[in-house]
Amino acid sequence: MSGPLFSDDPHGTQDAPLAERMRPRTLDEVVGQEHLVGAAGVLTRAAAARRLPSILFWGPPGTGKTTLARLLARAVGAELFPLSAVSSGVKEVREVVDRARRVRAAGGTAVLFIDEIHRFHRGQQDALLPAIEDGTVTFIGATTENPAHTVVAPLVSRSRVLVLEPLAPDRLEVLLRRAVQDERGGLARDGLDVGEPVIREIAREADGDARRALGTLDLAIAIASARAAGGPVHVVPDDVRQAAQRRLIRADRAGDAHYDLASAFIKAMRGSDPDAAVYYLMRMIEVGVDPRFAARRMTVLAAEDVGLADPRALLVAVGAWDAFERLGLPEGSLPLAEAAIYLATAPKSASVIAARDAALAAVRERGTLPIPDELRDGSAPLSRELGLGSGYTYPHDAPGHHVPVAYLPEDLRGTRIYSPSDQGAERETGRRLARWRGAVDDSLSNRDRGREEP
């Protein structure tokens, strides 16, 4: 079984990373996540009542998921069994469950904490359910990815999903000042000068990640110490920039940030913002999302959100996809960017998806209604003998290439499935369709009146 993810007293281990040494010792010391650990926070109330539900912590790196699991177990007097999904499997889970049963038999309680639970496959996650269901363990899972996409539904339903937010810069500044001033596990020592500009620079660069902030501070001090050569250590913003090297973009093609980026990309195009559309497109490509994913989403959007307001949009999207396949990166990003801008600036209409959904609803609600005889296939001799296909008028033989007859099944005649918008090309389509539908309605009315006459 893997070793513990943290020590019982990280403050006393000077060889541990600074972020490990500065872990809070009580819930009161936690900085940020006030919606969970504030005076009225759900975790504050759970700890006070010494009743801990199974929990799924969902949030980006460095927001306190592991720390909260440790503190909650301590607050309710439970023994904590930590596992990492990176290095553990069903065998390790079963070993922990067996140990938890012994703890429970002795009158204690056990908390099973699994870090990066999204890395367990379905079978491994399913193996947790019996022990959670019968109360052998209280489960706490931590994930950086949306549990709806990465955690099996039975496990989600048995847990309370709590969202942790990136730490705001002012909260990171509190942590950084605490680390500089702490004499037990922190950095307090004579001759060390870490001014507010340095604190602010680290907090800005850390992108909401406390672990990253403390790691950057530790390395910046090491850089400044090397420059000081035994003298007073003055950390300057340039030391921070060297320590950070480059802001890491928090995203990966399988992670939750992938879904957020995709959502923002689609909504920007649908919302007619070409600046945001091309920004999110290039951001996805930059962090490693397969550009074909963006091409596919643009093709869907061209039909779903632009639709017949600009029929060329679908051709542009498909053409950009084809051009990318021929060019690859980096040149292939140009036709994709062109398509994103085109779709964002095109007139919008959802009439196609509305018509698709209305037609599907009619099929499902009314079943297989009889097709009018004049529309059925009359090519076979028997079909002709039965009168199938007779009475059909070829539209191109009629004036204006239109025959005022109804083509829907009898029980659906008069139903309006497609309703054109007044946007772009659909404006003229709507006028034309209104003339045709009006002629059909008049024809049907005349036919009905003829039937009523004696």
ZAMARGU-4260 file (C-alpha; in steps of 0.2 Angstrom, whole numbers, plus 5000, padded with zeros to 4 digits):
<rodrens>
0) 5000/5000/5000 | 5006/5017/4996 | 5013/5028/5010 | 5004/5043/5018 | 5001/5058/5008
5) 5006/5069/5023 | 5014/5068/5040 | 5005/5070/5056 | 5016/5085/5060 | 5022/5093/5044
10) 5028/5109/5053 | 5041/5099/5062 | 5049/5092/5046 | 5061/5105/5039 | 5066/5094/5025
15) 5048/5094/5018 | 5043/5106/5005 | 5037/5123/5011 | 5019/5120/5006 | 5019/5104/5016
20) 5027/5112/5031 | 5014/5126/5030 | 4998/5115/5030 | 4985/5122/5042 | 4984/5112/5059
25) 4966/5116/5062 | 4951/5121/5051 | 4952/5139/5059 | 4969/5141/5050 | 4963/5137/5033
30) 4964/5152/5021 | 4951/5154/5008 | 4936/5142/5005 | 4925/5152/5017 | 4910/5145/5009
35) 4915/5128/5016 | 4925/5132/5032 | 4918/5149/5037 | 4907/5152/5052 | 4892/5145/5043
40) 4902/5133/5031 | 4896/5115/5029 | 4912/5108/5034 | 4913/5119/5050 | 4896/5113/5055
45) 4900/5094/5051 | 4916/5095/5061 | 4907/5103/5076 | 4894/5090/5075 | 4907/5076/5073
50) 4897/5069/5059 | 4906/5068/5043 | 4897/5063/5026 | 4906/5055/5012 | 4913/5069/5001
55) 4920/5073/4984 | 4931/5088/4984 | 4932/5095/4967 | 4943/5110/4963 | 4960/5115/4954
60) 4977/5110/4961 | 4983/5119/4977 | 4966/5124/4984 | 4966/5113/5000 | 4958/5097/4995
65) 4971/5086/5004 | 4973/5098/5019 | 4954/5098/5022 | 4953/5079/5021 | 4966/5078/5035
70) 4959/5091/5046 | 4941/5084/5045 | 4947/5067/5050 | 4956/5074/5065 | 4941/5085/5069
75) 4929/5070/5071 | 4942/5059/5079 | 4943/5047/5064 | 4958/5037/5058 | 4963/5043/5041
80) 4968/5030/5028 | 4976/5040/5013 | 4978/5032/4996 | 4983/5040/4979 | 4974/5034/4964
85) 4990/5037/4954 | 4999/5022/4963 | 4985/5012/4971 | 4973/4999/4964 | 4959/4988/4970
90) 4972/4977/4980 | 4977/4993/4990 | 4958/4998/4992 | 4954/4981/4999 | 4968/4981/5011
95) 4963/4998/5018 | 4945/4992/5020 | 4950/4977/5030 | 4960/4989/5041 | 4945/5000/5043
100) 4934/4986/5048 | 4946/4982/5062 | 4945/5000/5067 | 4926/5000/5067 | 4926/4983/5077
105) 4936/4992/5090 | 4923/5006/5091 | 4933/5019/5080 | 4929/5027/5064 | 4939/5027/5048
110) 4940/5039/5034 | 4947/5033/5017 | 4954/5047/5007 | 4958/5045/4989 | 4968/5058/4980
115) 4965/5060/4961 | 4950/5048/4962 | 4947/5052/4943 | 4962/5042/4939 | 4953/5026/4946
120) 4944/5017/4932 | 4926/5012/4934 | 4930/4995/4941 | 4941/5002/4954 | 4928/5015/4959
125) 4915/5002/4960 | 4925/4992/4972 | 4923/5006/4985 | 4904/5006/4985 | 4901/4991/4997
130) 4912/4998/5011 | 4904/5015/5009 | 4887/5008/5008 | 4888/4998/5024 | 4897/5012/5034
135) 4914/5003/5035 | 4922/5019/5029 | 4918/5037/5027 | 4924/5041/5010 | 4933/5058/5005
140) 4939/5059/4987 | 4948/5073/4979 | 4948/5077/4960 | 4953/5091/4949 | 4940/5086/4936
145) 4922/5087/4935 | 4915/5072/4944 | 4900/5071/4932 | 4912/5066/4919 | 4925/5056/4929
150) 4917/5048/4944 | 4904/5034/4943 | 4886/5039/4946 | 4884/5028/4961 | 4899/5035/4970
155) 4893/5053/4966 | 4876/5049/4973 | 4883/5043/4989 | 4894/5058/4991 | 4892/5076/4994
160) 4901/5086/4980 | 4910/5101/4987 | 4918/5113/4975 | 4934/5122/4980 | 4938/5138/4971
165) 4955/5145/4966 | 4962/5156/4980 | 4960/5174/4976 | 4977/5184/4976 | 4973/5193/4993
170) 4971/5175/5001 | 4987/5169/4994 | 4996/5185/5000 | 4990/5180/5018 | 4997/5163/5016
175) 5014/5170/5009 | 5015/5182/5023 | 5012/5168/5036 | 5026/5157/5028 | 5038/5172/5029
180) 5034/5175/5047 | 5032/5157/5053 | 5046/5152/5065 | 5042/5134/5066 | 5039/5127/5049
185) 5041/5143/5039 | 5055/5154/5033 | 5057/5167/5047 | 5076/5170/5050 | 5087/5185/5052
190) 5093/5194/5037 | 5078/5189/5026 | 5069/5203/5017 | 5053/5198/5007 | 5044/5214/5003
195) 5026/5217/4998 | 5030/5219/4980 | 5037/5201/4980 | 5022/5195/4989 | 5010/5203/4977
200) 5020/5196/4962 | 5020/5178/4968 | 5001/5179/4972 | 4997/5186/4955 | 5008/5173/4946
205) 5002/5158/4956 | 4985/5158/4947 | 4975/5153/4963 | 4986/5138/4968 | 4993/5139/4985
210) 5006/5125/4983 | 5013/5134/4968 | 5014/5151/4977 | 5023/5143/4992 | 5035/5134/4980
215) 5038/5149/4970 | 5042/5159/4986 | 5054/5145/4992 | 5063/5145/4976 | 5064/5164/4975
220) 5072/5164/4992 | 5085/5151/4986 | 5089/5162/4971 | 5091/5177/4981 | 5101/5168/4994
225) 5114/5162/4981 | 5115/5180/4975 | 5118/5186/4993 | 5133/5175/4996 | 5130/5174/5014
230) 5125/5191/5017 | 5107/5198/5020 | 5094/5190/5008 | 5084/5203/4999 | 5071/5195/4987
235) 5066/5205/4972 | 5052/5203/4959 | 5065/5197/4946 | 5069/5182/4958 | 5051/5178/4957
240) 5050/5178/4938 | 5066/5167/4938 | 5058/5155/4950 | 5041/5154/4941 | 5049/5154/4924
245) 5032/5153/4915 | 5015/5154/4921 | 5008/5136/4919 | 4991/5136/4909 | 4980/5125/4919
250) 4971/5114/4906 | 4973/5097/4898 | 4963/5088/4885 | 4955/5076/4896 | 4953/5087/4911
255) 4939/5098/4917 | 4947/5114/4910 | 4945/5106/4893 | 4926/5106/4896 | 4926/5124/4902
260) 4937/5130/4887 | 4925/5121/4875 | 4910/5128/4883 | 4917/5146/4882 | 4922/5143/4864
265) 4905/5138/4859 | 4896/5151/4869 | 4907/5165/4862 | 4903/5160/4844 | 4884/5158/4848
270) 4885/5175/4857 | 4893/5183/4841 | 4909/5188/4849 | 4923/5185/4837 | 4937/5191/4848
275) 4932/5178/4862 | 4929/5165/4849 | 4946/5165/4842 | 4955/5168/4859 | 4947/5152/4866
280) 4951/5142/4850 | 4969/5147/4851 | 4970/5144/4870 | 4963/5126/4867 | 4976/5123/4853
285) 4990/5130/4864 | 4986/5119/4879 | 4985/5103/4868 | 4967/5100/4864 | 4966/5091/4847
290) 4961/5105/4834 | 4949/5092/4827 | 4938/5093/4842 | 4937/5112/4839 | 4933/5109/4820
295) 4919/5096/4825 | 4911/5109/4838 | 4911/5122/4824 | 4903/5111/4812 | 4889/5107/4825
300) 4887/5125/4829 | 4886/5130/4810 | 4870/5119/4809 | 4863/5121/4826 | 4866/5140/4829
305) 4869/5148/4812 | 4858/5136/4802 | 4849/5143/4788 | 4851/5161/4793 | 4868/5158/4783
310) 4868/5141/4774 | 4886/5144/4769 | 4892/5143/4787 | 4891/5124/4787 | 4902/5124/4771
315) 4914/5136/4780 | 4915/5124/4795 | 4918/5108/4785 | 4930/5117/4774 | 4940/5123/4789
320) 4941/5105/4795 | 4946/5098/4779 | 4959/5112/4777 | 4966/5107/4794 | 4968/5089/4789
325) 4978/5094/4774 | 4989/5107/4783 | 4991/5101/4801 | 4999/5113/4813 | 5004/5127/4814
330) 4996/5133/4797 | 4980/5123/4800 | 4976/5135/4814 | 4972/5148/4801 | 4957/5141/4793
335) 4950/5136/4810 | 4952/5153/4816 | 4944/5160/4800 | 4929/5148/4803 | 4928/5153/4821
340) 4927/5172/4816 | 4915/5168/4802 | 4903/5158/4813 | 4904/5171/4827 | 4899/5185/4815
345) 4886/5176/4805 | 4867/5179/4808 | 4860/5166/4820 | 4845/5155/4819 | 4840/5140/4829
350) 4826/5135/4817 | 4835/5120/4811 | 4837/5112/4828 | 4819/5117/4833 | 4813/5109/4817
355) 4823/5093/4820 | 4816/5092/4838 | 4798/5095/4833 | 4799/5082/4819 | 4806/5070/4831
360) 4793/5073/4844 | 4779/5071/4831 | 4787/5054/4826 | 4788/5048/4844 | 4771/5054/4850
365) 4761/5050/4835 | 4770/5034/4829 | 4771/5028/4811 | 4756/5038/4803 | 4751/5032/4786
370) 4760/5040/4771 | 4748/5048/4759 | 4745/5036/4744 | 4750/5049/4731 | 4767/5050/4740
375) 4771/5032/4741 | 4781/5022/4728 | 4771/5016/4713 | 4785/5010/4702 | 4781/4991/4705
380) 4766/4984/4695 | 4757/4978/4710 | 4759/4995/4718 | 4752/5004/4703 | 4737/4992/4703
385) 4734/4997/4721 | 4734/5015/4716 | 4750/5020/4725 | 4758/5035/4718 | 4743/5040/4708
390) 4738/5058/4709 | 4755/5064/4712 | 4759/5080/4703 | 4777/5084/4697 | 4781/5101/4704
395) 4792/5106/4689 | 4777/5104/4678 | 4767/5117/4688 | 4768/5136/4687 | 4781/5143/4699
400) 4787/5125/4702 | 4775/5123/4716 | 4760/5112/4718 | 4748/5118/4733 | 4746/5101/4741
405) 4750/5094/4758 | 4764/5081/4760 | 4762/5077/4779 | 4752/5063/4785 | 4733/5067/4786
410) 4734/5068/4805 | 4748/5081/4805 | 4742/5092/4791 | 4743/5110/4796 | 4757/5106/4808
415) 4771/5119/4807 | 4787/5110/4811 | 4799/5122/4803 | 4798/5141/4808 | 4811/5152/4799
420) 4818/5166/4809 | 4819/5184/4802 | 4838/5183/4802 | 4850/5183/4787 | 4845/5172/4772
425) 4830/5165/4782 | 4821/5181/4780 | 4818/5178/4762 | 4815/5160/4765 | 4801/5164/4777
430) 4793/5176/4764 | 4793/5162/4751 | 4787/5148/4763 | 4773/5159/4768 | 4767/5161/4750
435) 4768/5142/4748 | 4760/5138/4764 | 4746/5150/4761 | 4742/5142/4744 | 4742/5125/4752
440) 4730/5131/4766 | 4719/5139/4753 | 4719/5122/4743 | 4715/5112/4758 | 4701/5124/4763
445) 4693/5123/4745 | 4694/5104/4746 | 4686/5103/4763 | 4672/5115/4757 | 4669/5104/4742
450) 4667/5089/4753 | 4654/5098/4763 | 4643/5103/4749 | 4628/5091/4746
</rodrens>
